[in-house]
């Protein structure tokens, strides 16, 4: 397993991991799939802002990615970021997500980030437990925050001070 900064050439493989999650699950409340040009732009923007965007691969297979960006707009929130972590199904429960998060957190600390936020579907109990195991604490429970698949979904907000 090798973790490295994402490059624009990874955009297609990132889309291959992210879009099935968008289409088929409530892991994310969005229903709009990511395009390769959109992801290329996101990778470049995150690099330009010194916000981490990492991929993990095994041989030539992309197993997952993790990134962070602003939690909210405005200078008062400049040291609080929201992160995203997505894994290919074959990479789950093998320490891959933990390694990605730890890499992301280390990058954020060096960049002067004070706080990481995770916004998780309340139905995604695996992700909630994953974050709790890494020291994240639930700080909010927002009822009916998202609408997808013709029904409302609750959002759990978790935080870790870096």
C-alpha positions in Angstrom: 0.0 0.0 0.0 1.4 3.4 -1.1 -0.1 6.8 -0.2 0.8 9.8 -2.3 -0.6 13.2 -3.3 -3.3 13.0 -6.0 -2.4 14.2 -9.5 -4.8 15.1 -12.3 -4.1 11.7 -14.0 -5.9 10.1 -11.0 -9.2 11.9 -11.7 -10.7 9.1 -13.7 -9.9 6.4 -11.1 -11.2 8.7 -8.3 -14.4 9.1 -10.3 -14.6 5.3 -10.5 -14.6 5.0 -6.7 -16.7 8.1 -5.9 -19.5 7.8 -8.5 -20.9 4.4 -7.4 -21.1 5.7 -3.9 -23.0 8.8 -5.1 -25.3 6.6 -7.3 -26.0 3.7 -4.9 -25.6 4.8 -1.3 -26.5 7.4 1.3 -22.9 7.7 2.3 -23.1 11.1 0.6 -26.3 13.0 0.2 -25.4 14.4 -3.3 -26.9 12.8 -6.3 -24.7 14.6 -8.8 -21.8 12.4 -10.1 -18.3 13.8 -10.3 -16.8 14.4 -13.8 -13.2 13.9 -14.6 -12.6 17.6 -15.5 -14.3 18.5 -12.2 -12.0 16.2 -10.3 -8.9 17.5 -12.1 -9.9 21.0 -11.1 -10.5 20.0 -7.5 -7.1 18.3 -7.3 -5.4 21.4 -8.6 -7.4 23.7 -6.3 -6.6 21.7 -3.2 -2.9 21.6 -4.2 -2.9 25.4 -4.8 -4.4 26.0 -1.3 -2.2 23.5 0.4 -5.2 21.4 1.3 -4.4 17.7 1.3 -5.7 15.4 -1.4 -4.2 11.9 -1.3 -4.7 8.6 -3.0 -3.7 5.1 -1.9 -2.7 2.5 -4.3 -1.6 -1.1 -4.3 0.6 -2.0 -7.3 -1.4 -0.2 -10.2 -4.8 -0.2 -8.5 -6.2 2.9 -6.9 -7.8 1.8 -3.6 -9.1 5.0 -2.3 -8.6 8.7 -1.7 -9.0 11.3 1.0 -9.1 15.1 0.9 -10.1 18.1 2.9 -11.4 21.6 2.3 -13.1 24.5 4.0 -15.8 23.6 6.5 -17.4 27.0 6.1 -16.5 30.2 4.3 -14.8 33.2 6.0 -11.5 33.9 7.8 -12.9 32.8 11.2 -13.2 29.2 9.9 -9.8 29.1 8.2 -8.4 26.6 10.6 -11.4 24.2 10.6 -11.7 21.8 7.6 -14.1 19.1 6.5 -12.6 15.9 5.2 -13.8 13.1 2.9 -12.5 9.6 2.6 -13.7 7.1 0.1 -12.4 3.5 -0.5 -12.9 0.9 -3.2 -14.9 -1.9 -1.8 -11.9 -4.3 -1.8 -9.9 -1.9 0.3 -12.3 -1.7 3.3 -11.5 -3.1 6.7 -7.8 -3.5 5.9 -6.4 -0.4 7.5 -6.5 1.6 4.3 -8.9 4.3 5.5 -7.0 4.7 8.8 -3.8 5.2 6.9 -5.4 7.8 4.6 -6.9 9.7 7.5 -3.7 9.7 9.4 -1.8 11.0 6.4 -4.5 13.7 5.9 -4.4 14.7 9.6 -0.6 15.0 9.5 -0.7 17.2 6.4 -3.4 19.4 8.0 -1.4 19.8 11.2 1.6 20.9 9.3 -0.6 23.4 7.4 -1.8 24.9 10.6 -5.3 23.3 10.7 -6.7 23.0 14.2 -9.9 21.0 13.7 -11.3 18.4 11.3 -15.0 17.8 10.8 -16.7 14.7 9.4 -20.2 15.0 8.1 -21.7 11.4 8.1 -25.0 9.9 7.3 -26.6 8.7 10.5 -27.3 5.4 8.8 -23.6 4.9 8.0 -22.8 3.4 11.4 -19.6 1.9 10.1 -18.2 5.3 9.3 -19.4 6.7 12.6 -17.6 3.9 14.5 -14.5 4.3 12.3 -14.2 8.0 13.2 -14.9 7.3 16.9 -12.1 4.8 16.9 -9.8 7.5 15.5 -10.6 10.0 18.2 -13.5 11.9 16.6 -16.4 12.9 18.9 -20.0 13.5 17.8 -20.7 17.2 18.2 -24.1 17.5 16.4 -27.0 15.4 15.1 -29.0 17.2 12.4 -32.3 15.7 11.7 -33.5 15.4 8.1 -30.4 17.4 6.8 -30.3 15.6 3.4 -32.8 14.3 0.9 -31.9 11.4 -1.4 -33.7 8.3 -2.7 -37.0 10.0 -2.0 -36.6 10.2 1.7 -34.9 12.4 4.4 -31.6 11.5 6.0 -30.1 12.6 9.3 -26.5 13.9 9.5 -24.0 13.2 12.3 -21.2 15.8 12.7 -18.0 14.5 14.3 -14.9 16.5 15.2 -11.3 16.0 16.1 -9.0 18.7 17.4 -5.7 18.2 15.7 
